[in-house]
Structures are given as C-alpha cells and as structure tokens.
Amino acid sequence: DLRGSRRSFSITSTPSEPMLRLGIKFYEPSSALKNTLRTLKSDTLIQSTGINGDFTLPKDAGIPLVYIAGGIGITPFMSHLAYLQQLQQTRDITLFYAVNDASELAYQDLLVSSGIKVCVVTKSDASLILPVGWVQSNDAFITEKTLIDVVPDIAERTVYLSGPPNMINSVKKNLKKLRVRTVKSDYFTGY
C-alpha cells in the first residue's frame, strides 16, 4: 500500500518465550497489510529489522506504575504483565483502559490474573459487566479528575502511555498539569 512494506508492532510475548507473539486488531475493511497478515500460512517467513524501543519495565520493582491504554494500545502491557507472572513478581500497577465499548476489551484473562487495579474508561453511559475489583469511568476521555481520583499519588509514579496519537497527546497534557515527571509513550498510528 502507500505506506510501504514496513510497520512497527508491539510484542506481547515475554523475553523468555521461544515464540514471538504480536497483538493485532483487524478492522473491516482492513488495510492491505492486515489483509496480507490474515492470509499468511503458518510457515511463512517474515523479515524483521530488529527489536527496538524503551517501553520496558523499570528494573526497580519498587517503582509504582500507571499504565494508560487506548484500544489496541493495551498490547505492549501484555508482555509486561505476562513476564511479571512468569517471575512470580507483583508490582504496584494501575491500568486505565480506554475503549469505546465492552467489545473492545482485550486480554481480560491476563489482566484479571495479573491482579492489577483496572479502571475502564468508556464513552458508553451503560454500566459494563466488569471483573471483580475493576472500576468504570464514563468520561469521554481520560481526564485529570479521573486520573487523580483513581490514583491520588500519580505524580510520584512512572506512567506508560500507549494508544492513538490524539489520546496520547491529550493525556500527556493532563499528566503535565498533574506534575507527573516520568512518562513513556508508545504511539499506535493504525495500519
């Protein structure tokens, strides 16, 4: 297609797994790239230019974290959470997961088994049936108020943001107002 033959993807497998897994959302209609991915045979060889980025867990397990995901932006957090489970390590993590509706909630089993605090942010006014301990915010966007209400000490935490560029930019402004100092971002531009 017009964007060429290269794309960046977030890895959902852990560093200790022998197989590389990616999280991909397929829309209808799909792009040329996703149509090609959907029809690949299991023995198809795909070339990679490398594994890059700094969207990794901090080495210090004592650093409290906030994950903020918009839609399929949840993907890179799955590697973190699965890896922590493999290590049998718990960390102080709160996840804000922004979706249009309940059908977009991905990886629920891993999120539940991880034991992290989850706040689902949805434009829908309807109450979602969520796992025990999860909370719902019916804000159209992830607001300063939602952030501070759920995580009063957010300014002292490391925040990871993953999702569409507009969401990332909006949330970054809110985090700046809340005086959050450490923010890592992973933009999903869509394919």
Secondary structure in CASP SS format (residue, H / E / C, confidence):
PFRMAT SS
TARGET T0000
AUTHOR 0000-0000-0000
METHOD secondary structure of the structure
MODEL  1
D C 1.00
L C 1.00
R C 1.00
G C 1.00
S C 1.00
R C 1.00
R C 1.00
S C 1.00
F C 1.00
S C 1.00
I E 1.00
T C 1.00
S C 1.00
T C 1.00
P C 1.00
S C 1.00
E C 1.00
P C 1.00
M C 1.00
L C 1.00
R C 1.00
L E 1.00
G C 1.00
I C 1.00
K C 1.00
F C 1.00
Y C 1.00
E C 1.00
P C 1.00
S C 1.00
S C 1.00
A H 1.00
L H 1.00
K H 1.00
N H 1.00
T H 1.00
L H 1.00
R H 1.00
T H 1.00
L C 1.00
K C 1.00
S C 1.00
D C 1.00
T C 1.00
L C 1.00
I C 1.00
Q C 1.00
S C 1.00
T C 1.00
G C 1.00
I C 1.00
N C 1.00
G C 1.00
D C 1.00
F C 1.00
T C 1.00
L C 1.00
P C 1.00
K C 1.00
D C 1.00
A C 1.00
G C 1.00
I C 1.00
P C 1.00
L E 1.00
V E 1.00
Y E 1.00
I E 1.00
A E 1.00
G E 1.00
G H 1.00
I H 1.00
G H 1.00
I H 1.00
T H 1.00
P H 1.00
F H 1.00
M H 1.00
S H 1.00
H H 1.00
L H 1.00
A H 1.00
Y H 1.00
L H 1.00
Q H 1.00
Q H 1.00
L H 1.00
Q C 1.00
Q C 1.00
T C 1.00
R C 1.00
D C 1.00
I E 1.00
T E 1.00
L E 1.00
F E 1.00
Y E 1.00
A E 1.00
V E 1.00
N C 1.00
D C 1.00
A H 1.00
S H 1.00
E H 1.00
L C 1.00
A C 1.00
Y C 1.00
Q H 1.00
D H 1.00
L H 1.00
L H 1.00
V H 1.00
S H 1.00
S H 1.00
G C 1.00
I C 1.00
K E 1.00
V E 1.00
C E 1.00
V E 1.00
V E 1.00
T E 1.00
K C 1.00
S C 1.00
D C 1.00
A C 1.00
S C 1.00
L C 1.00
I C 1.00
L C 1.00
P C 1.00
V C 1.00
G C 1.00
W C 1.00
V E 1.00
Q E 1.00
S E 1.00
N C 1.00
D C 1.00
A C 1.00
F C 1.00
I C 1.00
T C 1.00
E H 1.00
K H 1.00
T H 1.00
L H 1.00
I H 1.00
D H 1.00
V H 1.00
V C 1.00
P C 1.00
D C 1.00
I H 1.00
A H 1.00
E H 1.00
R C 1.00
T E 1.00
V E 1.00
Y E 1.00
L E 1.00
S E 1.00
G E 1.00
P C 1.00
P H 1.00
N H 1.00
M H 1.00
I H 1.00
N H 1.00
S H 1.00
V H 1.00
K H 1.00
K H 1.00
N H 1.00
L H 1.00
K H 1.00
K H 1.00
L C 1.00
R C 1.00
V C 1.00
R C 1.00
T E 1.00
V E 1.00
K E 1.00
S E 1.00
D E 1.00
Y E 1.00
F C 1.00
T C 1.00
G C 1.00
Y C 1.00
END
